[in-house]
Every structure is written in structure tokens, then in C-alpha cells.
Amino acid sequence: MTAANPLIEASSPHVMNTYGRLPIALSHGQGCRVWDVNGKEYLDALGGIAVNTLGHNHPQLVPALQDQIGKLIHSCNYYHVPLQEALAKKLVELSGMTNVFFCSTGLEANEAALKLARKFGHDKGIERPEIVVYEKAFHGRSIATLSATGNPKVQAGFGPLVEGFIRVPINNIDSLKAATEGNPNVVAVFFEAIQGEGGVNAMHLDYLRDVRALCNERDWLMMVDEVQCGMGRTGKWFAHQWAGVVPDVMPLAKGLGSGVPVGAVVAGPKAAQIFQPGNHGTTFGGNPLAMRAGVETIRIMEADGLLENAARVGAHLSQGLAAALSAELASGAVREIRGQGLMIGVDLAKPCGALVQQCADQGLLISVTADTVIRLVPPLIMTEDEADEVISILCPLVKQLLQA
Ligand SMILES: *Cc1c(COP(=O)(O)O)cnc(C)c1O
């Protein structure tokens, strides 16, 4: 569609050097396909890191956003924003929780959650509140959220870290109990229902139920970071819902606006009244364009059955990968294929970062996280045929890498 444009190159000498970028610059997309500035086509199994829920150039989302841009992009939180109420009402209905604060990114949603937890403690007379966090967690790159993150690489060079965190391993209720034994300052337990950056590691459903019970017993907030695993990706609106529990605080972002920056913190009754005027705020949070993106994303997801699609195509993709890599799974060269719905991790017994470029060369966008885990988080509109295509490009490259 587009010829090579000599003015657009895949290099950015004036942009700060914060990412290890591939030498690719994307130009436009349609559904699960994207094209680079040279016209090369890719199948998108990354979805902008679990962001492009509806894929690219969605025929209903785009006109809705165009309509909104022509009316009002940004107003201001000095005034009521009716679209905030519309999106909040929807999120409350889907989550079984009660109130929502809007921001623009995942770290901001998590930052708000951490502030909620601290004020929850202070309101109870706890002067130095402490929050339980997890090994391999990822919660963002602000000073507080990188302190909550369980990855030394994210923290290196940015000390002193924020204090008040207690770190425990995932899926071990005895460790959680031991680490908090007799500590009156604990106010919250904060974790991803399925860790994303940490390598697609799911909290077991029993563990989620045990944490819920412990939080009830000890009057702690159960705070579930659904920034990556939420918004329908696993086949339910929120990944913790597979356990039949309801958290007290739930940060969202990534897929909520299908690419428009939207973040949210959803709170249940225990946390919904903690913030009062003056306690928290953000200029862009809840602006009309962002809210319209959220409202339309959810409306289209419901109309098009995208939860069901994520579950069905996700299962098809996982099973197809397992079949194509059965010998490697048997030998242990592929340690595990895990995840739920369209959040899939393929854990190899050796580092596999090189696959990202190799797949791109063959027209497939993926990511690798935690060194050894191929992460697939495609748009929730992906079809079974497209999933088969992912398998047919990815698996031969995996086999080749494992044999090298
Ligand atoms: C991506 C991510 C974040 C951070 O979101 P940003 O929008 O990049 O700030 C936080 N938590 C989880 C689980 C994430 O996957």
C-alpha cells in the first residue's frame, strides 16, 4: 500500500535511548496485520504489548474516535465528564466493584493503588504501612512502582527504593503468612493475577482464594494488577475472575483503550471512599477521548463476543503450539507452554531473545520476556487461521534455535 518513504527511517537519533529497538518502523495496520514503512507485512501477535485489543483500524472504533475528536478531546477534571461516568459504570458492572479513578497509564494506576493502600493504613492509625509484593512482579517504572517490581534490572541505578514493601514468592500461602506474621503494619497484598513481564506466571486459583480469605481475616486490601492480564485477554473480563474472587483494588490500563492511553483503578467498598478531594488527581486522566476509547472498546468486545474469541482462539493457539513442539516439550527443551486465553508464554530451556528479530524477518511480531519466555499477547480479534499462521512461522524458528 505504501511505498518506501525516504523521509521515514527506522532510526531515531534524537529520541532518548531507552529501548532496545528492532530496525523496523511500522506505518499502518488492518485487523491483526501491520505494515512497515517499506511496505513489508507482519502478523501482529504482540498487539503493542497487550494494548491493541481490537487490532488496528477497527471499522467501529475509528469512526467513534473521529466523532469524539471533532467534539471534545480534553476538558478538565474541574468539571464533570459524562463519559467518565459511562466507563466507570461499565467497569463497575463487569468487575462487581463500586468506584473508579481514571488515569492514563499502567504505572499511574498502580501508583494510585499504592497511595490507596497507604492511606487505608493511615486512616486506621498505621503510621508506616507495608505492602506485600511478589518475586518477578512488574508494576511499572515510576520510583514507587519500580520499587514494588521484583526485577533487579528495573531497579538498578534508581535507588534509594521506596520503602514499605515486603516481598514473597508467588503461589505459596505459607510464605505469605510467615512474611507477615505478627506484623501490624501490613495493609495490602499487591500482585498480578498472571505476571506478564515476569514470564507469564499465573497465580493459582486456590492461591487467589486463600489470599482473599487472608485479606478478609486481617483487614488487608487485596490489590490485583490487571494491567496486562485484564480486559478480556484470558477469556474473562479480569483474570482473577477465574477464581471467583473480587479484589478490593484493581489497576487497569493497556487493553482498556485499544491503543488510546487509558488507565483506571477500580475499587470495591473497602477502598472506594479512601480518596477524598485533594488526595489524588492527574491532568489527562479520564479525558473525553480516552473515555470514549474505553467505552467503545468494551461495547465492541461485548457485541463481537471477544471474550469467547480470546478463550477459543487462545486454546487453539496453545494446543497448536504444544502439538508443533511436542518433541521439544518431551525432551525438556521447551519447559512449558502456559497462560490463559490470548496471554501465552512458551518457556524455553535457553535464552531466546534472538527470536524476536528472526520472527520479524519472517513477518511475525512477538516478544520475549524474562530471557527465556516467548510471549504472545495478540489482539483479541485474532482468528484461528491467524493463530495457525503464528504457529507455522514461530515453531520452525524455535526448533532451529533449540538445535543451534
Ligand atoms: C505494562 C504493565 C504496567 C505498566 O504500565 P505502563 O502503562 O507501561 O506504565 C504495570 N503492570 C503490569 C502488570 C504491566 O504489564
The ligand as an SDF file (V2000), in Angstrom:
LIG
                    3D

 15 15  0  0  0  0  0  0  0  0999 V2000
    2.7420   -2.7740   31.4330 C   0  0  0  0  0  0  0  0  0  0  0  0
    2.4450   -3.0200   32.8550 C   0  0  0  0  0  0  0  0  0  0  0  0
    2.4810   -1.9850   33.7970 C   0  0  0  0  0  0  0  0  0  0  0  0
    2.9500   -0.6020   33.4550 C   0  0  0  0  0  0  0  0  0  0  0  0
    2.1120    0.0340   32.5490 O   0  0  0  0  0  0  0  0  0  0  0  0
    2.6140    1.3620   31.8130 P   0  0  0  0  0  0  0  0  0  0  0  0
    1.4190    1.8190   31.0490 O   0  0  0  0  0  0  0  0  0  0  0  0
    3.7740    0.9620   30.9480 O   0  0  0  0  0  0  0  0  0  0  0  0
    3.0300    2.3270   32.8590 O   0  0  0  0  0  0  0  0  0  0  0  0
    2.1020   -2.2760   35.0900 C   0  0  0  0  0  0  0  0  0  0  0  0
    1.7000   -3.5030   35.4480 N   0  0  0  0  0  0  0  0  0  0  0  0
    1.6560   -4.5140   34.5670 C   0  0  0  0  0  0  0  0  0  0  0  0
    1.1670   -5.8500   35.0080 C   0  0  0  0  0  0  0  0  0  0  0  0
    2.0250   -4.3140   33.2470 C   0  0  0  0  0  0  0  0  0  0  0  0
    2.0190   -5.3350   32.3900 O   0  0  0  0  0  0  0  0  0  0  0  0
  1  2  1  0
  2  3  1  0
  2 14  2  0
  3  4  1  0
  3 10  2  0
  4  5  1  0
  5  6  1  0
  6  7  2  0
  6  8  1  0
  6  9  1  0
 10 11  1  0
 11 12  2  0
 12 13  1  0
 12 14  1  0
 14 15  1  0
M  END
$$$$
